[in-house]
Amino acid sequence: MSPPLDSDLPRREFLKAAVALGGASALSACLDRFEGEEPVPGGVSDPSTLPVRQYAWGDHLPTDDAGNTLLPHHQTLWYLTLPGEGAPSADAREGVETALSTLDRAYERSNEGLVYSVGYSPSYFERFDESLPESVDLPQPRRLSSFEQPELDTQDALLHLGSDRADALLEAEQALRGEAEEANGVPVETALTDVLDLADRRTGFMRKGLPHQKAEETDLTGVPADNPIPEDSPLFMGFMAGFRANQATEDYVAIGEGPFADGTTKHVANIGQSLEDWYGEQDFDQRVMEMFSPGHVAEDLVDGIGGNLGGDSGIDRFVEDIEEHAREYGRVGHAQKAARANRDEAGNVKLLRRHFESTDGNRASLHFPSLQRGISEFEAVRKAMNGEDVTQVTPAVRQRVNNGILEYIFVRRRGNFLVPPRDLRALPTPTGEA
């Protein structure tokens, strides 16, 4: 059971704790904290006017001075199952669409309102006699390295919600549960949970300084007692991520043809982190080497959390140097390895990563959503990240030692989902027909 909210917590930590707790009491506490502030902006009267791409969040979120997208401060993942066997009914489909349309009318599509998307798993599509078209690359989730044993998420659907306003996010969840008569002033006609069962709720956050603050104020499993997490880092491992030049565009990850054109595929992993070892065994230069590349240290490219890199981590310069770096430095970089498979022939980045931190279960961990045209593209990048080939270059680099960050992360869960275009978001058929 989650501990009760401490009203004396600093604001940012209080709101993060409220989202993690969820439910009516957390919402009430948030509303008390937000009393007297600007109201949550409302949505649209006609949801059909919203972008066809559910995952198209970029134009609705703020950016930093370098143009890097700032993901919502508070995020939740709802893993949902459809009761019974076989295909969903027309009534079930209508119920899902009504519940989601309520969110569209209630909340502006923005960081101050609500952004969200819903996707469907391979197991969901196995309910139908028809198969997905060849334009959709959506295999069942599986282990993607020889050393991981993840639990596989095969629930029917995944609803991903995000907002900078904890009160908006929690109120939206209450509406989806049917535990609120209104959402931001809009009447709630149908609850999502009238159709789908909530199998699991996972929470997280993405905000500079919050990992350090959380570790400072909580006995958080996985964090050293002296709390070496940089005070301005948005991530537990101490560096920025999501550099604009090292991310795929929303256009690039769109499925290009077939009934699910302008949809995308989504892989979501949950990753535990061994921060005692990350900070206890490595000095700053070694962490830079293993997060980025040895070249970043040789050229003194990273200052602090890496904010000086602007909108480009500079990793493309060092992709061809992996074997040389392995021999010279006895280690290689995480970003350096992954980038080998994360570029097409024209140099375009293939994956759009939207990861965020979590303290679910009072452990430091990471939720890692990745968007791409097809799941095989994600799997290829993960294979490159495993760096098995680099272990043949020098005995200093082993499968999980001096091989990027593999020694310090542990995959707990994996799931694959199709995020359809908006007009097919409510329990779609494999053919896209009603």
N, C-alpha and C positions, 0 to 999 in steps of 0.2 A: 504494500500500500504506500502511496506517495505521502511524504510529510506535508502537514498543513503549511500554507503560505505564511511567511514571516513578513508582516507589514513594515518592518524596520529595514528590510533589505534596500540597497540602492535601487533606483528606478529600473535601470537596464536589467539587473539581475532579477528583480522582482517580476518583470514582465516575461523574461525567459522562463522563470520557474512557473509562472501562471500557465503559459502555453504547454509546458511539459506536463503539468497536472491536468489541465483540461476540465471541462464540465461547468456546471452552473455556478458553483462557488468561485472558481477561478475567474469566470467572466464577471461576476459581481465585483470581485476585488479589483479587476482591471478597470471597470467602469468608475470605481471610486477614484483610482489613480488618474484617470483621464478627465475627471470632472472639471469643467471650466475650459477645456481645450477645444480646438477646432473640431467640428463634427466630422465623422467619416464621410468622404464624398460619395454621393449616390451613383448608381449605374445608369444604364440606358433603358429607354422605354421599349425599344424593339431590339431584342438580342440578335436578330438576324443581321444587324448592321455591324456586329463585331467581326474581327478578322477571322478568315476561314481557318487559319492555322491556330489551333489551341495553344501550341507551345510558343507562339510568337509573343514573347514577353519583352524583348529587347527595347522596343520603342516606348514601352510603358514603365520602364525602370530608370532610375537615375544612373549617372556615370560619374567617375572621379575625374580629376583634372587631365588624366591621360586617356580618357575615353573608355576605360574598363567598366563594364556593367557591374553595378552594385546590386547583388541579389537581395531579396527580402530578408529583413532581420529575423523574422519568425516564420518557420515552415513546419508543416505537418504532412505526413504520408498516411493515407488511409488504404489499407489492404482489404478488399471487399470480396465477398463470395455471393453467388446467385444460388438461392436455395433450390434443392431438387436437381434433377438431371434433365438433359435435353435443352433445346433452344428456348430462349425467353419468349414470353407472350407479348402481344402488342400492348396490353395494359401495362406490363412491366416496363416496356420501352417508353411509353408515354409518361410513366411515373418518374423515371430517371430524367427525362428531358424537362419535365416540369420543375423538379427539384433544382436542377442546374440553372434553369432560366431564372429562378428566383434569385440566385446569386448574381446573375448578370444584371438584373434590374436593381438589386440592392446596393451593389458596390462598384465604384469606379474601377476600371481595369488599370490598376496602377499600384505602386508600392504603398500609397496612402489608403488605397481601397483594398482590392484583393486580386491576385492573379492565381490562376489554377489551370489544371488540365486533367483529363481522365484518359487512361489507357487500358488495354485489354491484353490478357496473357494468351500464350498458345493453348493453354488448357481451356480457356473460355471458348476459343474457336473450335476446339475439338467437340463441342456440344452439337455442332452442325454436321450434316451429311456432306456439304460442299467444303472445298478447301480454299484457303487464301490464294489470291492470284500470285503469279511468279514475281510480280513487282514488289511483293512484301516479303522481306527476309526476316522471319520471326521463329527461330527454333526454340525448343524448350531450353531453359537455363541449365547450365552444367558447370562442373568445376573447370577452371581455366588455368590451373597449374598443377604440377605434380605434388605440391606441398600444402594444398588447401583442401579443406573438407567442409564447404559451406552448406548450410541449410538452404534448400531451393524454394523460392517463393513461387508457388503455382496457383495462388488465389486468382479469381477471375478478373479482377480489376484493381487498378491503382489510381486513387485520387490524390493529387499533389496540390497543396494550397500554400500560399505565401503572402505575407503582408508585413510592412513595417509597424502596423498597428496591431498589437496583441489583442485589443478589444474587438477589432473587426474580424480577425481570424477566429477567435473563440466564439463570437456570436454567429458567424457563418457555420461553424461546426454544430452549434446548438440547433440551428435551423435545419441542418442536414439530418440531425437526429430526431427531429420532430419535437424538440424540447423548448422551442420558442415560437410564439405566435407571429412574431414579426422579425425580419432581418433588416436592420437599418431603416425601419419604417415601411418595408414592403411586406405584405401579408404572406405567410408561409402556407401554401396550399397542400403540398405533398412533401414528406420527408424522404430523403434518399434511403434511409434505413427501413422504410416501408417495403422496399424492393430488394435491397442488397443488405447482407449481414456484414457488420464491421468485424473482420477477423483479427485485425491488429492495427494499432495506432502508434506511429513513431514520430518523434519530434526532433527539432533541431533549430539552429540559429546561425546567422552569418553576419558578424559585426566586429569591427576592429575593437580590440581590447577586451571583448567578452570572454574569450578562453582564459586569459590571465585572471580576470576578475572572478570567474567561476571557480577556478582552482584556488584562488586566494581565500574565498569565503566558504568553501565546502571541502570536506575530506573526500576528494574525487579520486576514485580508483584509477591508477595508471599514470598519475602525475607525481613527480618527485616532491618531497616535503618542502623543499626550498623554493618551489614554484619558479623554475627558470623560463617559463613561457614569456616571451617579450610582451611588454605591457600594451603595445599597439598592434599586436598580431591578430588577424582575423581567424587564424587557424592554430590548432594546438601544436603543430610541428614548427611554428615560428616564422613562416614565410607567407608572402602573398601568393595568390594563384589566380587563374582566370584572366591572364593578360590578353588583351584584345587581339593582338597579332597572332597569338598561339591558340585561338579558338576558331572553330568553324563558324560560318555565318548561318543565320536561320534559313536563308535561301539554300545554302549548300546541303543542309541535312534533310531537306524536304524530299519526300518520295515524289518521283517525277511523273509517274503515269499510273493508269489503272484507277479503280474506284476509290483508292485511298491516297490519291495524289494530293499533295499539300499536307499530308500527315507525316509522321516520322516514327522511328522506333526508339525505344527508351530502355536502357539497361540501368538497373539500380542495384548497387552493392552496399552492404553495411560492413564497415571495416573498423576493427579494433586497433588501438595504437599502444605500443609499448614505449611510453614517453620517458620512463625511468632510464631505459637503455639509450634512447635517442639523445637525451641530454646528458646522461651520466657517462656514456662511453665515448662521446664525440665532442670535440671542440667546435667552435663556430665554422672554421674553414672546412672541417671534415663534413659538417652538416650541409654546407653549401655544395661541396663536391658531390655528395650523394643525393641531394635534392635536385640540383641543376646539372653541373658537370665539373670536372677538375679544371677545365678551361676558365670557368667563372672565377675560380680562386687565383689561377695563374695571372689573370688580367685584372684582378681586384674589381670585379663587376658588381658585386652585391654588397650593398650597405644596409645593415640592420635587417628588416623584414623583406627588403627588395623593392621598396617603393621607388627608389631611384631608377629602376629599370623602366619606369613609365608604362607604356602599353605593349612592350615586347620583351620577353625574357631573354632574348638573344640566343636561344638554344639551337636554332638552325645552323649557326656557325660551327657547332661542335659535333654535329651528328656523325660526320665522317671520321671523327677522331677517336672513336670509342676504343678500338684496339690499341692505338698508340697510348691513350690515357690509361688503359688497363695495365699496360706494361710499365709505364713511367710512374704512375701514382698508386698502383695496386688497388684501384677502385674506379667505378664508373657511376654516372648520374642517372637518376630516375627519369627526369625529363629527357635527357639525352637518348636513353634507350627507347622510350615510348615514341619519340618523334620520328624514329626510323620508319614506322608503319603508319604514322598519322599525317602523312602528306601524300597527295596524289601526284601524277606526273607533272602537273603544272605548278606544284608547290602549294596547293590549297590544303588547309587543315581539314581533316575529315570529321572530327568529333567536337561537339559542343558540350562542354562539361559544366555542370551546375551543382557542384558538391557543397555541402554545408556540414557544420559540426553538430555533435549531439552529446548529451550527458544522460541519455536514457539508461536506466539501471545504475545510475551514479557512476558510470564509466566514461572515460574520454573515448569517443569514437567518431566516425565520419560516415555520413550518408553520401553516396556517390552516384547521382543520376548523370547519365551520359546520353545525349541525343545524337543519332546518326541515321543515314539512309537505311542501312541494314545492320542487323546484329553482328554479322560476320566481320564488319569493319571494326567494331569494338573488340571482338575476339582477337583479331589480328594485332591490334595495338597492345592488348594484354599479353599476347605471346611475345611481342618484342620487348615489353616491359619485364617479362620473366628473365630475359638475359641468359638463357641457357647456353647460347653460342659463345657468350663472353667468358664463360667458365673454362672454355677450351684454350683461351689465349694465355692465361697465366694462373698458376695455382693460388695466387693471392685473392682472386675473385672466385668465390664459391656461389652456390645457388642462392644462399640467403645471407652471405657475408660479403661486405664491400661491393654489393651488387644493387646500387640504388638504395631504396628505402625498404626493400623486401624483408630485412631483418626486424623491422619495427612495425609492420602492419600485418593484420590477420583478418582475412575475409571470413565473415560470419554468415552472410546471406547473399544470394544473387537472385535476380528476377528479370525477365524480359517482357516487354509490353509494346503493343502497337498503339500509338496516339493518333487516332483517326482525325480527319478534318471535322470541323465543328458540326456540320450537318449530319455526320454519322457517329456522333459522340455517345449517343444513348443506345447501348446494347446493340452494336452493329452486327449484321450478318457478314460472312466471309466474302460475299459478292457485292456488298454495298447496297443491296436492294432491301426494301422494307419487307 
